[in-house]
Amino acid sequence: MDVLYFAWVRERIGLPREKIDTSAATVAELVDELRAREERYAAAFADTSALRVALDQELSDFAAPLAGVREVAFFPPMTGG
């Protein structure tokens, strides 16, 4: 699956996107796998309450299942203006 990182998440990880093979069943399990990779991922996902997630370009939550998902995007909350 494609995993996309935006704003400060991208800055901490150092990549805008990557392809990941995962056995994670939910977004939260994927985040746990990513945190375990390297310190830069652990730093980016240290506080998931400061993150939003979209699955195939639809806002979702960290308990959402990943079955059939092709794209996961992580980004900070947006403010309007």
N, CA, C and O atoms as CSV, one atom per row, in Angstrom:
chain,resi,resn,atom,element,x,y,z
A,1,MET,N,N,0.844,-1.174,0.000
A,1,MET,CA,C,0.000,0.000,0.000
A,1,MET,C,C,0.888,1.235,0.000
A,1,MET,O,O,2.027,1.196,0.465
A,2,ASP,N,N,0.357,2.321,-0.522
A,2,ASP,CA,C,1.065,3.597,-0.507
A,2,ASP,C,C,0.759,4.304,0.809
A,2,ASP,O,O,-0.392,4.374,1.238
A,3,VAL,N,N,1.806,4.823,1.439
A,3,VAL,CA,C,1.641,5.609,2.658
A,3,VAL,C,C,2.207,6.996,2.370
A,3,VAL,O,O,3.361,7.141,1.967
A,4,LEU,N,N,1.373,8.008,2.584
A,4,LEU,CA,C,1.746,9.393,2.309
A,4,LEU,C,C,1.862,10.166,3.613
A,4,LEU,O,O,1.090,9.964,4.550
A,5,TYR,N,N,2.856,11.063,3.646
A,5,TYR,CA,C,3.092,11.888,4.831
A,5,TYR,C,C,3.050,13.353,4.419
A,5,TYR,O,O,3.636,13.732,3.405
A,6,PHE,N,N,2.357,14.180,5.206
A,6,PHE,CA,C,2.219,15.599,4.883
A,6,PHE,C,C,2.689,16.472,6.038
A,6,PHE,O,O,2.689,16.056,7.197
A,7,ALA,N,N,3.093,17.701,5.690
A,7,ALA,CA,C,3.480,18.745,6.648
A,7,ALA,C,C,4.612,18.263,7.557
A,7,ALA,O,O,5.592,17.698,7.073
A,8,TRP,N,N,4.486,18.481,8.872
A,8,TRP,CA,C,5.588,18.134,9.772
A,8,TRP,C,C,5.796,16.621,9.880
A,8,TRP,O,O,6.879,16.186,10.273
A,9,VAL,N,N,4.805,15.820,9.549
A,9,VAL,CA,C,4.999,14.358,9.543
A,9,VAL,C,C,6.043,14.012,8.481
A,9,VAL,O,O,6.973,13.246,8.735
A,10,ARG,N,N,5.876,14.583,7.300
A,10,ARG,CA,C,6.842,14.375,6.210
A,10,ARG,C,C,8.231,14.878,6.617
A,10,ARG,O,O,9.237,14.225,6.339
A,11,GLU,N,N,8.283,16.022,7.264
A,11,GLU,CA,C,9.570,16.587,7.672
A,11,GLU,C,C,10.293,15.680,8.663
A,11,GLU,O,O,11.504,15.491,8.556
A,12,ARG,N,N,9.569,15.122,9.619
A,12,ARG,CA,C,10.204,14.254,10.621
A,12,ARG,C,C,10.660,12.935,10.020
A,12,ARG,O,O,11.719,12.420,10.378
A,13,ILE,N,N,9.866,12.385,9.111
A,13,ILE,CA,C,10.220,11.096,8.517
A,13,ILE,C,C,11.223,11.271,7.383
A,13,ILE,O,O,12.061,10.399,7.150
A,14,GLY,N,N,11.138,12.390,6.684
A,14,GLY,CA,C,12.077,12.657,5.602
A,14,GLY,C,C,11.644,12.102,4.254
A,14,GLY,O,O,12.437,12.064,3.314
A,15,LEU,N,N,10.397,11.673,4.155
A,15,LEU,CA,C,9.857,11.139,2.904
A,15,LEU,C,C,8.446,11.671,2.685
A,15,LEU,O,O,7.694,11.828,3.646
A,16,PRO,N,N,8.074,11.953,1.436
A,16,PRO,CA,C,6.697,12.356,1.181
A,16,PRO,C,C,5.757,11.158,1.058
A,16,PRO,O,O,4.564,11.266,1.343
A,17,ARG,N,N,6.308,10.004,0.627
A,17,ARG,CA,C,5.492,8.795,0.456
A,17,ARG,C,C,6.402,7.582,0.361
A,17,ARG,O,O,7.593,7.700,0.073
A,18,GLU,N,N,5.825,6.421,0.606
A,18,GLU,CA,C,6.548,5.167,0.423
A,18,GLU,C,C,5.549,4.029,0.255
A,18,GLU,O,O,4.394,4.121,0.671
A,19,LYS,N,N,6.029,2.954,-0.367
A,19,LYS,CA,C,5.222,1.733,-0.493
A,19,LYS,C,C,5.570,0.840,0.677
A,19,LYS,O,O,6.745,0.643,0.989
A,20,ILE,N,N,4.549,0.298,1.327
A,20,ILE,CA,C,4.767,-0.525,2.516
A,20,ILE,C,C,4.001,-1.836,2.367
A,20,ILE,O,O,2.829,-1.856,1.991
A,21,ASP,N,N,4.695,-2.924,2.672
A,21,ASP,CA,C,4.030,-4.220,2.816
A,21,ASP,C,C,3.774,-4.388,4.300
A,21,ASP,O,O,4.702,-4.315,5.106
A,22,THR,N,N,2.532,-4.610,4.661
A,22,THR,CA,C,2.184,-4.687,6.073
A,22,THR,C,C,1.208,-5.821,6.327
A,22,THR,O,O,0.422,-6.197,5.458
A,23,SER,N,N,1.277,-6.355,7.535
A,23,SER,CA,C,0.285,-7.344,7.966
A,23,SER,C,C,-0.704,-6.702,8.943
A,23,SER,O,O,-1.547,-7.387,9.522
A,24,ALA,N,N,-0.592,-5.377,9.120
A,24,ALA,CA,C,-1.462,-4.653,10.046
A,24,ALA,C,C,-2.920,-4.762,9.604
A,24,ALA,O,O,-3.235,-4.655,8.419
A,25,ALA,N,N,-3.792,-4.975,10.573
A,25,ALA,CA,C,-5.225,-5.072,10.283
A,25,ALA,C,C,-5.922,-3.722,10.402
A,25,ALA,O,O,-6.972,-3.506,9.797
A,26,THR,N,N,-5.335,-2.806,11.188
A,26,THR,CA,C,-5.934,-1.486,11.403
A,26,THR,C,C,-4.875,-0.403,11.223
A,26,THR,O,O,-3.680,-0.687,11.150
A,27,VAL,N,N,-5.333,0.832,11.154
A,27,VAL,CA,C,-4.406,1.965,11.068
A,27,VAL,C,C,-3.517,1.992,12.306
A,27,VAL,O,O,-2.315,2.232,12.193
A,28,ALA,N,N,-4.084,1.751,13.481
A,28,ALA,CA,C,-3.295,1.768,14.720
A,28,ALA,C,C,-2.176,0.728,14.679
A,28,ALA,O,O,-1.065,1.000,15.133
A,29,GLU,N,N,-2.455,-0.446,14.144
A,29,GLU,CA,C,-1.404,-1.470,14.025
A,29,GLU,C,C,-0.332,-1.047,13.037
A,29,GLU,O,O,0.849,-1.323,13.252
A,30,LEU,N,N,-0.725,-0.379,11.952
A,30,LEU,CA,C,0.241,0.144,10.997
A,30,LEU,C,C,1.142,1.170,11.677
A,30,LEU,O,O,2.359,1.151,11.493
A,31,VAL,N,N,0.549,2.059,12.457
A,31,VAL,CA,C,1.336,3.063,13.181
A,31,VAL,C,C,2.328,2.377,14.122
A,31,VAL,O,O,3.478,2.806,14.217
A,32,ASP,N,N,1.906,1.329,14.813
A,32,ASP,CA,C,2.822,0.589,15.690
A,32,ASP,C,C,3.992,0.008,14.898
A,32,ASP,O,O,5.137,0.065,15.346
A,33,GLU,N,N,3.706,-0.550,13.725
A,33,GLU,CA,C,4.777,-1.085,12.870
A,33,GLU,C,C,5.732,0.023,12.444
A,33,GLU,O,O,6.949,-0.158,12.473
A,34,LEU,N,N,5.186,1.161,12.050
A,34,LEU,CA,C,6.027,2.273,11.618
A,34,LEU,C,C,6.884,2.794,12.765
A,34,LEU,O,O,8.073,3.054,12.581
A,35,ARG,N,N,6.295,2.949,13.942
A,35,ARG,CA,C,7.055,3.427,15.114
A,35,ARG,C,C,8.252,2.533,15.399
A,35,ARG,O,O,9.312,3.014,15.799
A,36,ALA,N,N,8.083,1.235,15.195
A,36,ALA,CA,C,9.141,0.272,15.509
A,36,ALA,C,C,10.274,0.276,14.476
A,36,ALA,O,O,11.332,-0.301,14.726
A,37,ARG,N,N,10.070,0.907,13.340
A,37,ARG,CA,C,11.078,0.911,12.275
A,37,ARG,C,C,12.350,1.655,12.663
A,37,ARG,O,O,13.442,1.087,12.667
A,38,GLU,N,N,12.191,2.924,12.986
A,38,GLU,CA,C,13.326,3.808,13.260
A,38,GLU,C,C,12.867,4.936,14.169
A,38,GLU,O,O,11.670,5.166,14.338
A,39,GLU,N,N,13.822,5.628,14.747
A,39,GLU,CA,C,13.514,6.737,15.651
A,39,GLU,C,C,12.728,7.846,14.952
A,39,GLU,O,O,11.849,8.457,15.559
A,40,ARG,N,N,13.035,8.108,13.693
A,40,ARG,CA,C,12.317,9.192,12.992
A,40,ARG,C,C,10.822,8.886,12.878
A,40,ARG,O,O,10.003,9.802,12.951
A,41,TYR,N,N,10.458,7.624,12.701
A,41,TYR,CA,C,9.038,7.246,12.665
A,41,TYR,C,C,8.443,7.342,14.066
A,41,TYR,O,O,7.318,7.810,14.241
A,42,ALA,N,N,9.202,6.898,15.056
A,42,ALA,CA,C,8.721,6.982,16.440
A,42,ALA,C,C,8.439,8.436,16.806
A,42,ALA,O,O,7.448,8.720,17.479
A,43,ALA,N,N,9.294,9.356,16.371
A,43,ALA,CA,C,9.096,10.781,16.653
A,43,ALA,C,C,7.859,11.312,15.926
A,43,ALA,O,O,7.078,12.074,16.497
A,44,ALA,N,N,7.687,10.916,14.688
A,44,ALA,CA,C,6.554,11.414,13.908
A,44,ALA,C,C,5.215,10.923,14.453
A,44,ALA,O,O,4.212,11.633,14.382
A,45,PHE,N,N,5.204,9.694,15.000
A,45,PHE,CA,C,3.959,9.105,15.486
A,45,PHE,C,C,3.882,9.035,17.011
A,45,PHE,O,O,3.125,8.237,17.564
A,46,ALA,N,N,4.663,9.868,17.681
A,46,ALA,CA,C,4.686,9.855,19.145
A,46,ALA,C,C,3.334,10.233,19.747
A,46,ALA,O,O,2.930,9.679,20.769
A,47,ASP,N,N,2.645,11.167,19.119
A,47,ASP,CA,C,1.365,11.636,19.644
A,47,ASP,C,C,0.323,11.570,18.532
A,47,ASP,O,O,0.155,12.527,17.776
A,48,THR,N,N,-0.370,10.451,18.435
A,48,THR,CA,C,-1.337,10.301,17.347
A,48,THR,C,C,-2.557,11.208,17.515
A,48,THR,O,O,-3.316,11.403,16.565
A,49,SER,N,N,-2.753,11.762,18.709
A,49,SER,CA,C,-3.873,12.700,18.865
A,49,SER,C,C,-3.623,13.980,18.074
A,49,SER,O,O,-4.550,14.754,17.837
A,50,ALA,N,N,-2.371,14.207,17.664
A,50,ALA,CA,C,-2.019,15.383,16.869
A,50,ALA,C,C,-2.029,15.072,15.374
A,50,ALA,O,O,-1.559,15.876,14.568
A,51,LEU,N,N,-2.564,13.903,15.001
A,51,LEU,CA,C,-2.581,13.475,13.605
A,51,LEU,C,C,-3.994,13.142,13.133
A,51,LEU,O,O,-4.872,12.791,13.922
A,52,ARG,N,N,-4.175,13.259,11.857
A,52,ARG,CA,C,-5.381,12.778,11.188
A,52,ARG,C,C,-4.939,11.747,10.167
A,52,ARG,O,O,-3.778,11.714,9.757
A,53,VAL,N,N,-5.879,10.906,9.762
A,53,VAL,CA,C,-5.572,9.874,8.779
A,53,VAL,C,C,-6.684,9.811,7.745
A,53,VAL,O,O,-7.860,9.987,8.064
A,54,ALA,N,N,-6.297,9.558,6.514
A,54,ALA,CA,C,-7.262,9.345,5.433
A,54,ALA,C,C,-6.931,8.022,4.760
A,54,ALA,O,O,-5.768,7.716,4.494
A,55,LEU,N,N,-7.971,7.244,4.489
A,55,LEU,CA,C,-7.831,5.976,3.782
A,55,LEU,C,C,-8.469,6.136,2.412
A,55,LEU,O,O,-9.658,6.434,2.298
A,56,ASP,N,N,-7.663,5.935,1.370
A,56,ASP,CA,C,-8.131,6.149,-0.001
A,56,ASP,C,C,-8.853,7.491,-0.134
A,56,ASP,O,O,-9.915,7.584,-0.749
A,57,GLN,N,N,-8.257,8.516,0.451
A,57,GLN,CA,C,-8.694,9.913,0.381
A,57,GLN,C,C,-10.004,10.203,1.106
A,57,GLN,O,O,-10.685,11.182,0.800
A,58,GLU,N,N,-10.355,9.348,2.069
A,58,GLU,CA,C,-11.528,9.575,2.915
A,58,GLU,C,C,-11.066,9.666,4.366
A,58,GLU,O,O,-10.373,8.769,4.846
A,59,LEU,N,N,-11.438,10.734,5.073
A,59,LEU,CA,C,-11.061,10.854,6.475
A,59,LEU,C,C,-11.522,9.630,7.248
A,59,LEU,O,O,-12.618,9.111,7.032
A,60,SER,N,N,-10.672,9.186,8.142
A,60,SER,CA,C,-10.974,7.977,8.893
A,60,SER,C,C,-10.424,8.133,10.299
A,60,SER,O,O,-10.091,9.240,10.721
A,61,ASP,N,N,-10.326,7.013,11.031
A,61,ASP,CA,C,-9.729,7.052,12.357
A,61,ASP,C,C,-8.753,5.894,12.510
A,61,ASP,O,O,-8.655,5.024,11.645
A,62,PHE,N,N,-8.042,5.901,13.615
A,62,PHE,CA,C,-6.960,4.946,13.812
A,62,PHE,C,C,-7.449,3.527,14.094
A,62,PHE,O,O,-6.658,2.585,14.045
A,63,ALA,N,N,-8.726,3.360,14.385
A,63,ALA,CA,C,-9.291,2.023,14.603
A,63,ALA,C,C,-9.786,1.404,13.297
A,63,ALA,O,O,-10.206,0.247,13.285
A,64,ALA,N,N,-9.741,2.149,12.214
A,64,ALA,CA,C,-10.291,1.690,10.939
A,64,ALA,C,C,-9.507,0.510,10.377
A,64,ALA,O,O,-8.282,0.461,10.493
A,65,PRO,N,N,-10.213,-0.440,9.770
A,65,PRO,CA,C,-9.540,-1.586,9.155
A,65,PRO,C,C,-8.826,-1.180,7.866
A,65,PRO,O,O,-9.240,-0.248,7.178
A,66,LEU,N,N,-7.745,-1.897,7.553
A,66,LEU,CA,C,-6.961,-1.612,6.354
A,66,LEU,C,C,-7.288,-2.544,5.187
A,66,LEU,O,O,-6.743,-2.371,4.096
A,67,ALA,N,N,-8.156,-3.515,5.392
A,67,ALA,CA,C,-8.483,-4.476,4.331
A,67,ALA,C,C,-8.963,-3.740,3.083
A,67,ALA,O,O,-9.916,-2.963,3.143
A,68,GLY,N,N,-8.307,-3.984,1.962
A,68,GLY,CA,C,-8.692,-3.385,0.697
A,68,GLY,C,C,-8.218,-1.958,0.480
A,68,GLY,O,O,-8.442,-1.394,-0.591
A,69,VAL,N,N,-7.572,-1.368,1.465
A,69,VAL,CA,C,-7.105,0.018,1.347
A,69,VAL,C,C,-5.839,0.061,0.495
A,69,VAL,O,O,-4.929,-0.748,0.675
A,70,ARG,N,N,-5.793,1.016,-0.436
A,70,ARG,CA,C,-4.617,1.173,-1.293
A,70,ARG,C,C,-3.716,2.319,-0.856
A,70,ARG,O,O,-2.516,2.312,-1.132
A,71,GLU,N,N,-4.305,3.322,-0.162
A,71,GLU,CA,C,-3.527,4.510,0.207
A,71,GLU,C,C,-3.902,4.973,1.603
A,71,GLU,O,O,-5.079,5.110,1.937
A,72,VAL,N,N,-2.876,5.211,2.414
A,72,VAL,CA,C,-3.052,5.760,3.755
A,72,VAL,C,C,-2.273,7.069,3.800
A,72,VAL,O,O,-1.102,7.110,3.421
A,73,ALA,N,N,-2.916,8.138,4.261
A,73,ALA,CA,C,-2.255,9.440,4.361
A,73,ALA,C,C,-2.322,9.934,5.799
A,73,ALA,O,O,-3.375,9.891,6.436
A,74,PHE,N,N,-1.183,10.405,6.302
A,74,PHE,CA,C,-1.096,10.961,7.647
A,74,PHE,C,C,-0.782,12.448,7.537
A,74,PHE,O,O,0.085,12.853,6.763
A,75,PHE,N,N,-1.499,13.260,8.324
A,75,PHE,CA,C,-1.302,14.711,8.260
A,75,PHE,C,C,-1.809,15.336,9.561
A,75,PHE,O,O,-2.631,14.743,10.260
A,76,PRO,N,N,-1.314,16.538,9.883
A,76,PRO,CA,C,-1.826,17.244,11.061
A,76,PRO,C,C,-3.207,17.801,10.767
A,76,PRO,O,O,-3.583,17.947,9.604
A,77,PRO,N,N,-3.969,18.116,11.815
A,77,PRO,CA,C,-5.290,18.734,11.609
A,77,PRO,C,C,-5.154,20.043,10.844
A,77,PRO,O,O,-4.187,20.783,11.020
A,78,MET,N,N,-6.119,20.312,10.007
A,78,MET,CA,C,-6.108,21.544,9.208
A,78,MET,C,C,-7.015,22.567,9.873
A,78,MET,O,O,-8.000,22.218,10.524
A,79,THR,N,N,-6.670,23.819,9.699
A,79,THR,CA,C,-7.543,24.878,10.186
A,79,THR,C,C,-8.056,25.653,8.986
A,79,THR,O,O,-7.356,25.801,7.985
A,80,GLY,N,N,-9.249,26.132,9.093
A,80,GLY,CA,C,-9.837,26.900,7.985
A,80,GLY,C,C,-9.430,28.355,8.052
A,80,GLY,O,O,-8.865,28.807,9.048
A,81,GLY,N,N,-9.708,29.062,7.023
A,81,GLY,CA,C,-9.384,30.469,7.058
A,81,GLY,C,C,-9.693,31.173,5.781
A,81,GLY,O,O,-9.468,32.378,5.669
